[in-house]
């Protein structure tokens, strides 16, 4: 006679949750467990599990409280791995939260931050060592090789950091960037097949899920498990950082950027004194990070982060709301909480979002959208600094009224730029795309009869890197090195003969054209280069068009491109852009200067 199917009993009012007691058993024994309802404050020690759901089909059977329960394959594997000779208290959302009760799910999802924060240790389940054929680690010893490489790299880095003078370094990662690349000591890193093993490790599904960032970030301690092997999570995080900074030759394309972005933008803001995170970085914008991850339920790109200490209470975790309602409610609450309009820097619209039939207003970020991975943090710029009484921030329905300076208009633009095209080399016939961009800029200067306060080469090169080159002192020599290898010799000579490229001091670092190419590729990929009627140049979204308006919105750190809507004085947000002169409130910020001498008037405009 088949067992009856398990059904969750409702949780009592108050701070109650469920814990999973997994019972002992040998490898081939059926998985048996008990589900306990406990008051959170008085619950015993437990270990929460962090895992990727994978195939959502409830295909694997376990016994829970004597009843039959079906769970996902991934969770089933994790429970078998974490089963011990003694009963063990665990927490797993797929079992401890009633997934069929939307009301309970909303309450418990908001409570998950507390659950992971209080857990004794988070168990990160990355999967079996022989699964995921798309990123196959099926070669004998592949997992062992990966973990050994991680530990060897981190030991080398630790020794280097301990030996150097860190007095002038802001944090540990400033020190990391000073470590020489291609160290011969890393013998495990010499073989390409070993590096491929590590690359496959970072391509496992767990690393692409938006929930997992919060889960690990809140943990006092976290350990990652792959099959029978395990490693402390802090080792993985540090290795990812090292690979992302291209410390190791051959790891330039290691898929670690998501982990590093999560570390910098989210985990550090959640860390407690006893956390595995040992070098705190400032909070950037939480949901921008979530866009780089995937979620089975699109609403979770927002709900997964509402437990962050800074975001608690912003909006309710209500799964009955539509995705559009969630985005708009969150946008309105972020405006109220921050009293700034920096949120507009995170708008990532598509062409359909600029129509009158769009599901949300163009000024509302849609956090479920996957966007360009390279997205500089707006807090690195200031925009125009104004008194609070100059700021207008009035949201009503689909409209947002703001104070702005409309400073210029797009006159010409490139096609959408692609990183692969930037890696091309001059073939003797067709000029490199960068030469076309430079010629476009020179034409705009002549058409506007404009003389710049800074050298045009300086502004052009900064624009190619979105103003964020990792070592500004080296950017001129690195550009020349890249230009010599990839461009028409005449174009290279044009640059090399310019006084701007004559160094005032001898630099210790050799020219690195590859570094420039990597930085430029990330900055330009998916964007358009544009020039304005006023003779300026910039980078903007791939959907920008001729006649879009270049605007400064008061209390927004980055300039925006706007598109006039049907009614006079109303605009739709195309997206953020980079214009060298407008990023800081300095002498060469023409908009700030013209506004303060009354030659440019502030306008109250309506974003729709």
C-alpha positions as CSV (number, residue, x, y, z in Angstrom):
1,X,0.0,0.0,0.0
2,X,1.6,3.4,-1.1
3,X,2.3,5.9,1.6
4,X,0.1,9.0,1.9
5,X,1.6,12.3,0.6
6,X,3.0,14.7,3.2
7,X,1.1,17.9,3.7
8,X,2.5,20.9,5.6
9,X,0.6,22.1,8.7
10,X,0.1,25.9,8.9
11,X,2.7,27.7,10.9
12,X,1.5,29.4,14.2
13,X,1.4,33.2,14.3
14,X,4.6,34.9,15.2
15,X,8.2,34.1,14.4
16,X,7.9,30.4,13.7
17,X,9.7,28.3,11.1
18,X,10.4,24.7,10.3
19,X,13.7,22.7,10.6
20,X,14.5,19.5,8.9
21,X,15.9,16.7,11.0
22,X,17.6,14.3,8.6
23,X,17.9,10.8,10.1
24,X,21.0,8.5,9.9
25,X,21.3,6.0,7.1
26,X,23.8,4.3,4.8
27,X,24.5,5.4,1.2
28,X,21.8,3.2,-0.3
29,X,19.1,3.6,2.4
30,X,16.0,5.6,1.7
31,X,16.2,9.3,2.8
32,X,14.1,9.8,5.9
33,X,13.5,13.0,7.8
34,X,11.3,14.8,10.3
35,X,9.9,18.3,9.9
36,X,9.9,20.3,13.2
37,X,8.0,23.5,13.8
38,X,10.0,25.7,16.2
39,X,10.0,29.3,17.5
40,X,12.9,31.0,15.9
41,X,14.4,32.7,19.0
42,X,14.6,29.4,20.9
43,X,15.5,27.0,18.1
44,X,18.7,24.8,18.5
45,X,21.7,25.2,16.2
46,X,21.0,24.2,12.6
47,X,22.7,24.4,9.2
48,X,20.9,26.0,6.3
49,X,21.5,24.6,2.8
50,X,22.3,26.9,-0.2
51,X,21.6,25.2,-3.5
52,X,20.4,25.8,-7.1
53,X,16.9,24.2,-7.7
54,X,17.9,23.1,-11.1
55,X,15.1,21.1,-12.8
56,X,12.0,22.2,-10.8
57,X,10.3,18.8,-11.3
58,X,9.6,17.1,-7.9
59,X,11.0,13.8,-9.1
60,X,12.7,12.2,-6.1
61,X,10.9,10.7,-3.2
62,X,11.9,10.9,0.5
63,X,10.0,10.1,3.7
64,X,9.0,13.0,5.9
65,X,7.2,12.4,9.2
66,X,6.3,8.9,7.8
67,X,4.7,10.3,4.7
68,X,5.8,10.4,1.1
69,X,7.3,13.7,-0.1
70,X,8.7,14.5,-3.6
71,X,11.6,17.0,-4.0
72,X,13.9,18.2,-6.7
73,X,16.9,16.1,-7.8
74,X,19.4,18.7,-6.6
75,X,17.9,18.9,-3.0
76,X,17.7,15.1,-2.9
77,X,21.4,14.8,-3.7
78,X,22.3,17.4,-1.1
79,X,20.3,15.6,1.6
80,X,22.1,12.3,0.9
81,X,25.4,14.1,1.0
82,X,24.7,15.8,4.3
83,X,23.3,12.8,6.0
84,X,25.5,11.7,8.9
85,X,25.7,8.9,11.5
86,X,23.7,11.0,13.9
87,X,20.5,13.0,13.3
88,X,21.3,16.4,11.8
89,X,19.3,19.6,11.9
90,X,19.1,21.4,8.5
91,X,17.1,24.0,6.8
92,X,16.1,23.9,3.1
93,X,13.5,26.2,1.5
94,X,12.2,23.4,-0.8
95,X,11.0,21.5,2.2
96,X,10.8,23.9,5.2
97,X,8.6,26.4,3.3
98,X,5.3,25.2,1.9
99,X,5.8,26.0,-1.7
100,X,2.1,25.6,-2.5
101,X,1.0,28.4,0.0
102,X,1.7,31.8,-1.5
103,X,0.9,33.6,1.7
104,X,3.3,31.5,3.8
105,X,5.9,31.7,1.1
106,X,5.8,35.5,1.1
107,X,6.3,35.7,4.9
108,X,9.0,33.1,5.1
109,X,10.9,34.5,2.1
110,X,11.2,37.8,4.0
111,X,12.4,35.8,7.0
112,X,15.1,33.9,5.1
113,X,17.8,36.5,6.0
114,X,17.3,35.8,9.7
115,X,17.5,32.1,9.0
116,X,20.8,32.2,7.1
117,X,22.3,34.8,9.5
118,X,21.5,32.7,12.6
119,X,22.6,29.4,11.1
120,X,25.7,27.7,12.5
121,X,27.1,27.2,9.1
122,X,25.7,27.4,5.5
123,X,26.2,24.2,3.5
124,X,26.7,25.3,-0.2
125,X,25.8,22.4,-2.4
126,X,27.4,22.7,-5.9
127,X,26.3,19.3,-7.1
128,X,27.9,15.9,-7.7
129,X,31.4,15.8,-9.1
130,X,30.3,14.0,-12.3
131,X,27.2,16.0,-13.4
132,X,26.4,19.0,-15.5
133,X,27.6,17.9,-18.9
134,X,27.4,21.4,-20.3
135,X,30.3,22.4,-18.0
136,X,31.5,18.8,-17.6
137,X,33.9,18.0,-14.8
138,X,33.7,14.4,-15.6
139,X,37.5,13.8,-16.2
140,X,39.0,11.8,-13.4
141,X,40.5,14.1,-10.7
142,X,39.0,17.3,-12.3
143,X,37.3,18.5,-9.0
144,X,40.4,17.6,-7.0
145,X,42.5,19.6,-9.4
146,X,40.2,22.6,-9.2
147,X,40.2,22.7,-5.4
148,X,44.0,22.2,-5.3
149,X,44.5,25.1,-7.7
150,X,42.3,27.3,-5.6
151,X,44.3,26.6,-2.4
152,X,47.6,26.9,-4.1
153,X,46.7,30.3,-5.6
154,X,45.4,31.6,-2.3
155,X,48.5,30.4,-0.4
156,X,50.7,32.2,-2.9
157,X,48.7,35.4,-2.6
158,X,48.7,35.3,1.2
159,X,52.5,34.9,1.2
160,X,52.8,37.8,-1.2
161,X,50.5,40.1,0.8
162,X,52.2,39.3,4.1
163,X,55.6,40.2,2.6
164,X,54.6,43.6,1.2
165,X,54.1,47.0,2.8
166,X,50.4,47.6,2.8
167,X,50.5,51.0,4.5
168,X,49.0,52.9,1.5
169,X,46.5,50.3,0.4
170,X,42.8,50.9,1.1
171,X,42.0,47.3,1.6
172,X,43.3,43.8,0.8
173,X,42.2,44.0,-2.8
174,X,44.3,47.1,-3.4
175,X,47.3,44.9,-2.3
176,X,46.2,42.0,-4.6
177,X,46.4,44.2,-7.7
178,X,50.1,44.8,-7.0
179,X,51.1,41.2,-7.1
180,X,53.0,40.2,-10.2
181,X,51.2,38.1,-12.8
182,X,52.4,34.8,-14.2
183,X,54.1,33.7,-11.0
184,X,56.3,30.6,-11.7
185,X,55.5,29.2,-8.3
186,X,52.0,28.2,-9.4
187,X,52.9,24.9,-11.0
188,X,49.3,23.6,-11.0
189,X,48.3,26.6,-13.2
190,X,50.6,25.8,-16.1
191,X,48.4,23.1,-17.7
192,X,45.5,24.3,-19.8
193,X,43.3,21.3,-18.9
194,X,43.7,22.1,-15.2
195,X,42.6,25.7,-15.9
196,X,39.6,24.3,-17.8
197,X,38.6,22.3,-14.8
198,X,38.5,25.4,-12.6
199,X,36.6,27.3,-15.3
200,X,34.0,24.5,-15.3
201,X,33.7,24.7,-11.6
202,X,32.7,28.4,-11.8
203,X,30.2,27.6,-14.5
204,X,28.1,25.3,-12.3
205,X,24.5,26.4,-12.0
206,X,24.8,27.5,-8.3
207,X,27.0,30.5,-9.4
208,X,24.2,31.9,-11.6
209,X,21.4,32.0,-9.1
210,X,20.3,35.3,-7.5
211,X,19.2,33.9,-4.1
212,X,22.6,32.4,-3.3
213,X,24.3,35.8,-3.0
214,X,22.2,36.7,0.0
215,X,22.4,33.3,1.5
216,X,26.2,33.2,1.6
217,X,26.6,36.9,2.3
218,X,24.6,36.5,5.6
219,X,26.4,33.4,6.8
220,X,28.8,33.4,9.7
221,X,30.6,30.5,8.1
222,X,30.0,28.8,4.7
223,X,31.4,25.6,3.2
224,X,31.1,24.5,-0.4
225,X,30.5,20.8,-1.3
226,X,31.1,19.0,-4.6
227,X,30.3,15.3,-4.4
228,X,32.4,14.0,-1.5
229,X,34.8,16.9,-1.5
230,X,34.5,20.3,0.3
231,X,36.3,23.6,0.6
232,X,35.7,26.7,2.7
233,X,33.7,29.3,0.8
234,X,36.2,32.1,1.6
235,X,38.8,30.2,-0.4
236,X,36.5,30.3,-3.5
237,X,35.7,34.0,-3.0
238,X,39.3,35.0,-2.8
239,X,40.3,32.8,-5.8
240,X,37.5,34.3,-7.9
241,X,38.8,37.8,-7.0
242,X,42.3,36.9,-8.1
243,X,41.1,35.4,-11.4
244,X,38.8,38.3,-12.1
245,X,41.7,40.7,-11.6
246,X,43.7,38.6,-14.2
247,X,46.4,38.0,-11.6
248,X,47.0,34.6,-13.3
249,X,47.9,34.4,-16.9
250,X,45.3,32.5,-18.9
251,X,42.4,33.3,-16.5
252,X,41.2,36.5,-18.3
253,X,38.0,34.8,-19.3
254,X,37.4,32.8,-16.2
255,X,33.7,33.3,-15.4
256,X,34.2,34.8,-12.0
257,X,32.9,38.3,-12.5
258,X,29.5,37.6,-11.0
259,X,31.1,36.4,-7.8
260,X,33.4,39.4,-7.5
261,X,30.5,41.8,-8.2
262,X,28.4,40.1,-5.6
263,X,31.3,40.3,-3.1
264,X,31.9,44.0,-3.8
265,X,28.3,45.1,-4.1
266,X,26.3,42.9,-1.7
267,X,28.1,40.5,0.6
268,X,30.3,43.1,2.2
269,X,27.3,45.1,3.2
270,X,25.8,42.1,5.0
271,X,28.8,41.0,6.8
272,X,29.0,40.9,10.6
273,X,32.1,41.0,12.6
274,X,32.3,37.2,12.8
275,X,31.5,36.8,9.1
276,X,33.8,35.1,6.6
277,X,34.0,38.4,4.8
278,X,37.1,40.0,6.2
279,X,37.6,43.2,4.3
280,X,34.4,45.3,4.0
281,X,33.5,47.3,0.9
282,X,30.7,50.0,0.7
283,X,27.2,49.2,-0.4
284,X,26.5,49.7,-4.1
285,X,23.1,49.1,-5.6
286,X,21.7,45.7,-4.5
287,X,19.4,44.8,-7.3
288,X,21.8,45.7,-10.1
289,X,23.9,42.8,-8.9
290,X,20.8,40.5,-9.0
291,X,20.5,41.1,-12.8
292,X,23.6,39.1,-13.4
293,X,21.9,36.0,-11.9
294,X,19.0,33.9,-12.9
295,X,15.8,33.1,-11.0
296,X,13.1,30.6,-11.7
297,X,10.5,33.2,-10.6
298,X,11.2,36.6,-12.1
299,X,9.8,38.3,-9.0
300,X,12.6,36.8,-7.0
301,X,15.1,39.3,-8.6
302,X,13.5,41.7,-6.1
303,X,12.2,39.5,-3.3
304,X,15.5,37.7,-2.9
305,X,17.1,40.9,-1.7
306,X,14.3,42.4,0.5
307,X,15.9,40.7,3.5
308,X,19.1,42.8,3.2
309,X,19.3,44.8,6.4
310,X,19.3,48.1,4.4
311,X,16.2,47.0,2.4
312,X,14.0,45.4,5.0
313,X,10.5,46.9,5.1
314,X,10.7,48.6,1.7
315,X,7.9,46.6,0.2
316,X,6.1,43.5,1.2
317,X,7.0,40.1,-0.3
318,X,3.7,39.7,-2.0
319,X,3.7,37.1,-4.9
320,X,0.2,38.1,-5.8
321,X,1.5,41.4,-7.3
322,X,2.4,41.5,-11.0
323,X,6.0,41.9,-12.0
324,X,5.3,45.5,-13.2
325,X,3.6,46.4,-9.9
326,X,6.6,45.1,-7.9
327,X,9.1,47.1,-10.0
328,X,7.1,50.3,-9.7
329,X,6.4,50.0,-5.9
330,X,10.1,49.3,-5.3
331,X,11.1,52.3,-7.4
332,X,8.8,54.6,-5.5
333,X,10.0,53.3,-2.2
334,X,13.7,53.7,-3.2
335,X,13.0,57.3,-4.1
336,X,11.4,58.0,-0.7
337,X,14.1,56.2,1.2
338,X,17.1,57.6,-0.6
339,X,15.8,61.1,-1.3
340,X,17.9,61.0,-4.4
341,X,17.4,60.0,-8.1
342,X,20.5,57.8,-8.5
343,X,18.0,55.0,-9.2
344,X,17.7,56.4,-12.7
345,X,21.3,55.3,-13.4
346,X,20.0,51.7,-13.2
347,X,17.3,51.9,-15.9
348,X,18.0,49.4,-18.6
349,X,15.3,50.0,-21.2
350,X,14.7,48.2,-24.5
351,X,13.0,49.8,-27.5
352,X,9.6,48.4,-26.5
353,X,9.9,50.1,-23.1
354,X,9.8,53.5,-24.8
355,X,6.4,53.0,-26.3
356,X,3.2,54.3,-24.9
357,X,2.0,50.7,-24.3
358,X,4.9,49.7,-22.1
359,X,4.0,47.8,-18.9
360,X,6.0,50.1,-16.6
361,X,7.1,53.8,-16.9
362,X,10.4,54.3,-18.5
363,X,11.9,55.7,-15.3
364,X,11.3,52.4,-13.4
365,X,14.2,49.9,-13.4
366,X,13.2,46.4,-14.3
367,X,15.4,44.3,-12.0
368,X,14.8,41.0,-13.7
369,X,16.4,42.1,-16.9
370,X,19.9,40.7,-17.6
371,X,22.1,43.6,-18.6
372,X,25.6,44.4,-19.6
373,X,27.9,42.8,-17.1
374,X,30.2,45.8,-17.1
375,X,28.3,48.5,-15.2
376,X,30.4,51.1,-13.3
377,X,29.1,52.0,-9.9
378,X,27.4,55.5,-10.1
379,X,28.8,56.3,-6.6
380,X,32.2,56.9,-8.3
381,X,30.8,60.1,-9.8
382,X,29.1,63.2,-8.3
383,X,27.2,64.8,-11.1
384,X,26.2,68.4,-10.3
385,X,26.1,69.0,-6.6
386,X,23.0,71.0,-5.6
387,X,21.2,72.1,-2.5
388,X,18.2,70.0,-1.4
389,X,15.8,72.8,-2.2
390,X,16.8,72.6,-5.9
391,X,15.8,68.9,-6.1
392,X,12.4,67.9,-7.4
393,X,11.2,64.3,-6.9
394,X,7.5,64.0,-7.3
395,X,6.1,60.5,-8.3
396,X,2.5,60.2,-9.1
397,X,1.1,57.3,-10.9
398,X,3.2,56.7,-14.0
399,X,4.7,60.2,-13.9
400,X,7.9,61.4,-12.2
401,X,8.5,65.1,-12.1
402,X,12.2,66.1,-11.7
403,X,14.4,69.2,-12.0
404,X,16.8,68.9,-14.9
405,X,19.2,70.8,-17.2
406,X,18.7,69.9,-20.9
407,X,22.2,70.5,-22.1
408,X,22.7,69.0,-25.6
409,X,21.3,66.7,-28.3
410,X,22.6,63.5,-30.0
411,X,23.7,64.3,-33.5
412,X,25.5,61.2,-34.7
413,X,26.2,57.7,-33.3
414,X,27.8,54.4,-34.1
415,X,26.2,51.0,-34.5
416,X,26.0,48.9,-31.3
417,X,29.6,48.1,-30.5
418,X,30.7,44.4,-30.1
419,X,33.7,43.4,-28.0
420,X,34.8,40.9,-30.7
421,X,35.0,43.6,-33.3
422,X,37.3,45.6,-31.0
423,X,39.7,42.7,-30.9
424,X,40.2,42.9,-34.7
425,X,43.6,43.8,-36.2
426,X,44.0,46.2,-39.2
427,X,44.0,44.0,-42.4
428,X,45.5,46.5,-44.7
429,X,42.1,47.7,-46.1
430,X,39.5,48.4,-43.5
431,X,40.3,50.8,-40.7
432,X,39.7,49.6,-37.1
433,X,36.3,50.6,-35.6
434,X,38.2,52.8,-33.1
435,X,39.5,54.9,-36.0
436,X,35.9,55.4,-37.1
437,X,34.9,56.6,-33.6
438,X,37.9,59.0,-33.5
439,X,37.0,60.4,-36.9
440,X,33.4,60.8,-35.8
441,X,34.5,62.8,-32.7
442,X,36.8,65.0,-34.8
443,X,34.0,65.8,-37.3
444,X,31.8,66.8,-34.3
445,X,34.5,69.1,-33.0
446,X,34.8,70.8,-36.4
447,X,31.1,71.0,-37.0
448,X,30.6,72.7,-33.6
449,X,33.7,74.9,-34.0
450,X,34.6,73.6,-30.5
451,X,37.9,74.0,-28.7
452,X,38.2,71.7,-25.7
453,X,39.9,72.6,-22.4
454,X,41.5,69.2,-22.3
455,X,43.4,67.4,-25.0
456,X,40.9,65.7,-27.3
457,X,43.0,62.5,-27.2
458,X,42.7,62.5,-23.4
459,X,38.9,62.8,-23.6
460,X,38.6,60.2,-26.4
461,X,40.7,57.6,-24.6
462,X,38.8,58.1,-21.3
463,X,35.5,57.7,-23.2
464,X,36.7,54.4,-24.7
465,X,37.1,53.1,-21.1
466,X,34.0,54.7,-19.6
467,X,36.4,56.8,-17.4
468,X,37.4,53.8,-15.3
469,X,40.8,52.6,-16.5
470,X,42.4,50.6,-13.7
471,X,45.7,52.5,-13.8
472,X,45.1,56.1,-15.2
473,X,48.8,56.8,-15.2
474,X,49.4,54.1,-17.8
475,X,46.4,54.6,-20.1
476,X,48.3,56.7,-22.7
477,X,51.1,54.2,-23.1
478,X,48.8,51.3,-23.0
479,X,46.5,52.8,-25.7
480,X,49.6,53.4,-27.9
481,X,50.7,49.9,-27.5
482,X,47.3,48.6,-28.4
483,X,47.0,51.0,-31.3
484,X,50.3,50.0,-32.8
485,X,49.2,46.4,-32.9
486,X,45.6,46.8,-34.1
487,X,45.3,50.0,-36.1
488,X,46.4,51.5,-39.4
489,X,50.0,52.6,-39.1
490,X,49.1,56.1,-40.2
491,X,46.6,56.3,-37.3
492,X,49.1,55.0,-34.9
493,X,51.7,57.6,-36.0
494,X,49.1,60.4,-35.7
495,X,48.7,59.5,-32.1
496,X,52.3,58.8,-31.4
497,X,53.4,62.2,-32.7
498,X,50.9,64.1,-30.6
499,X,52.4,65.9,-27.6
500,X,49.8,64.3,-25.4
501,X,51.5,61.0,-25.7
502,X,54.9,62.3,-24.7
503,X,55.3,61.1,-21.1
504,X,56.3,63.7,-18.5
505,X,57.9,60.9,-16.3
506,X,59.3,57.5,-16.9
507,X,56.8,54.8,-15.9
508,X,58.1,51.6,-14.3
509,X,55.4,49.4,-15.8
510,X,55.9,48.4,-19.4
511,X,53.1,49.3,-22.0
512,X,50.3,46.8,-21.9
513,X,48.1,46.9,-25.0
514,X,46.2,43.8,-23.9
515,X,45.1,45.5,-20.7
516,X,43.7,48.4,-22.7
517,X,41.9,46.1,-25.1
518,X,40.3,44.2,-22.2
519,X,39.2,47.5,-20.5
520,X,37.9,49.0,-23.7
521,X,36.1,45.8,-24.7
522,X,34.1,45.7,-21.5
523,X,33.3,49.4,-21.6
524,X,32.1,49.5,-25.2
525,X,30.4,46.1,-25.6
526,X,26.7,46.5,-26.2
527,X,26.9,50.3,-26.2
528,X,26.9,53.1,-28.8
529,X,29.5,55.8,-29.2
530,X,27.7,59.1,-29.9
531,X,28.5,62.8,-30.6
532,X,26.4,65.8,-29.9
533,X,25.5,69.0,-31.7
534,X,27.7,70.8,-29.2
535,X,30.8,68.8,-30.3
536,X,30.9,66.4,-27.4
537,X,31.3,62.6,-27.4
538,X,30.0,59.9,-25.1
539,X,28.9,56.3,-24.6
540,X,25.3,55.5,-24.2
541,X,22.8,52.6,-24.4
542,X,22.4,50.5,-27.5
543,X,18.9,51.9,-28.1
544,X,20.0,55.6,-28.3
545,X,19.0,57.5,-31.4
546,X,19.7,60.8,-33.2
547,X,18.0,63.7,-31.5
548,X,17.9,62.1,-28.0
549,X,18.3,64.8,-25.3
550,X,21.4,64.9,-23.1
551,X,20.1,65.8,-19.6
552,X,21.4,66.4,-16.1
553,X,18.8,65.4,-13.5
554,X,19.4,67.0,-10.1
555,X,20.5,64.4,-7.5
556,X,21.3,61.8,-10.2
557,X,25.0,61.1,-10.3
558,X,25.2,60.3,-14.1
559,X,23.9,62.2,-17.1
560,X,20.9,60.6,-18.9
561,X,19.6,60.4,-22.4
562,X,15.9,61.2,-22.7
563,X,13.6,60.9,-25.7
564,X,10.7,63.4,-26.1
565,X,7.3,61.8,-25.6
566,X,4.0,62.8,-27.1
567,X,3.3,65.7,-24.8
568,X,5.5,68.8,-24.6
569,X,7.7,68.7,-21.5
570,X,7.4,64.9,-21.1
571,X,10.3,62.5,-21.8
572,X,11.1,58.8,-21.7
573,X,14.3,57.6,-20.1
574,X,16.7,56.0,-22.7
575,X,19.3,55.3,-20.1
576,X,22.5,56.5,-18.4
577,X,25.5,57.7,-20.4
578,X,29.1,58.8,-20.0
579,X,30.1,62.3,-20.9
580,X,33.6,63.1,-19.6
581,X,32.8,66.7,-18.6
582,X,29.6,65.9,-16.8
583,X,30.7,63.2,-14.4
584,X,32.0,65.6,-11.7
585,X,31.1,69.0,-10.4
586,X,34.4,70.6,-11.5
587,X,35.6,73.5,-13.5
588,X,35.2,71.8,-16.9
589,X,31.6,70.7,-16.2
590,X,30.0,73.1,-18.8
591,X,26.5,72.3,-17.6
592,X,27.2,73.3,-14.0
593,X,29.1,76.5,-15.1
594,X,26.3,77.6,-17.5
595,X,23.6,76.9,-14.9
596,X,25.4,78.9,-12.2
597,X,25.9,81.9,-14.5
598,X,22.3,81.7,-15.6
599,X,23.0,80.9,-19.3
600,X,21.3,77.5,-18.8
601,X,18.0,77.3,-17.1
602,X,16.7,74.6,-14.8
603,X,13.5,73.0,-16.0
604,X,10.9,70.9,-14.3
605,X,10.2,68.0,-16.7
606,X,8.0,65.0,-16.5
607,X,9.3,61.5,-17.0
608,X,6.8,58.9,-18.2
